[in-house]
Amino acid sequence: MHDVFLSVGGNLGNKQHNLQKVRMYISRRIGELTGQSSVYETPPWGFLAEEDFWNQVLQVRTALSPENVLREAHEIEQLFGRKQDAGYYMSREMDIDILYYDSDTISTDELIIPHPRIPERLFVLVPLVELAPGYVHPVHKRTNRQLLDQCSDKSAITRIEL
């Protein structure tokens, strides 16, 4: 069994309902949810959009390989109407990123683990620190808390009370 951290979020549709649905799909198709952060509202990252995102980090226990986690994540995104990326960021009902898979490092054309933008994204680091502050990034050799403390992203981030 493997521990996986996933970032989930979107800015279209009923965001609360979409997060509930994605947690259900993940638990059915990827593995047991063993932890979930609070939900955070954040502005779009890397592009302009009218709607803010709701983001959350999930910890999942899975028997799937990293490649199969990615395949399932893409299939779940498609259930929310997501088309494969056109090479740029855009509004969407649901996005699922693999942040960590155990302490593995993987670099292929299809998959990079840990996610290369973890240290740059407040919307990932804040919920990640809530779940696993002492987890050590296998490439940067710093804890999630240290990465958050050093993050240059100063975007507004608000915890949503659900």
N, C-alpha and C positions, 0 to 999 in steps of 0.2 A: 504494500500500500504506500501511497505517496501523498504528501501534503502540497497542495497547490493554492496559491493566492491569485484570485481573479479580480480585476476591476470591471465593474459593470456600471452603465449609465446611459442616459439619453436625454434629449431635450424636446422631443415631439410626443404628442398624444398624452394620455393620462399617465403621468410619470410614476405616481405611486402604484397604480395597477401594473404598469410595465415592470417595475422592480419586483413586485410580488410574483408575477408570472415568470420572470427570468430566474428567480430563486427556485421556483418549482421545477422548471425545465432543467436547470443545472443539477438539482438533487436527483432527478429521474434519469438523466442522461450522462452525467459526468461523475457524480459521487455524492457522498454524505456531506451536507453543510455542517462544519464543525465550529464555525464562527462567522459573525457578520458585524461589520462596523455600523455606526450610525449612518444616516443618509445626509449628504451634504449638497447644498445648492452652490453652483459655481458658474462663472461666465464661460462661454466657449473658449477653448484653448486652441490657438493657431488659426482661427478664422472668425469672421463676424456673423452673428445670428441674432434674431430677435429674442428667442427663448433661451433662458439659462438651462444648464444641465442639472440633473440630479444624479449624484454618483455615490457608489458604495463599494467597499472591498469585501469579498467573501473568501473564507478559508474552506477548502474542500479536501476531503480524504477520498482518493481515487485509486483504482487499479489500472486505469488507462495510461497508456504511454503519452508523452508530451504531444506527439503528432496526432493521436486520437483525441486528446483534450482540445487541440486546435480545431480539428475537423468538427467535433461536436459543437464547439463554440460558434463556428461559422454557420452550422446548420440551425442553431438556436437563433442567431442574428437574422437569418433568412425568414424565420417564423414571424419576426417583427418587420418584415418587408425590406430588410437591408440588402442592398446590392453590393457586390464586392467593390472595394475602393477604386475610385478613378484616379488615385494618386494624390488626392488632396482631402482635407478635412471637410465634413459637411454635417448638417443637422441630421439626426436619426432618432428612431424610437429606442434602439438599443445597440450598444457597443460592448463587446466583451474582450478584454485583453488579459493574457496570461502574464502575471507579474513575476511570480516565482514558481518553480517546480522543484520541490525539495531544495537542495543547495546546488542543483545542477546548472551548468552553463552549456548552452546549445546555440550554435550559429549555423543555420542553413539558409537557403534562399527563401524558404517558407516560414521559418520560425527562429526568433532570437529570444533566448531566455538566459538571464532575467531580462525583462522588458527594458530596452535601452534608454527610455525616457523617464524612468522612475525618479531619478534625482532632480529632474526639471519640473515636475508636475505636483503642485500643491494639492490638487484634487485627488491625487493618488496617495501622496505621502501622509496627509492628515488622517484619512481613514485607516491607512496601513499601520501607522503608529498606534492608533487606537487598539488594533488587534494584536500587533506584534512589534512593540517598540524595540525590543532587544535582538530581533532577527538580524543577522549579519548578511548584508548584500555580498554575494559570492565573488563579484568582480571588484567592487569599490572597497571591500573589506571594512565597511562602516555599518553601524546599526541603522535601522530605519529612522530612529530618533536623531542620530547624528546627520543623516541625509536631510531630514526635515529642517534641522537647525541651520544647515548650510544651503538650503534651497533659495535660489534667487527669484523664484516666482512669487510675486506679491499680489496675486489675484485675490479678490474678495472670496471668502468661503464661509458659508453659514450652515450650521447644523439645523436640519429640519426636524421639528418635533412631530412625529406621526402618531 
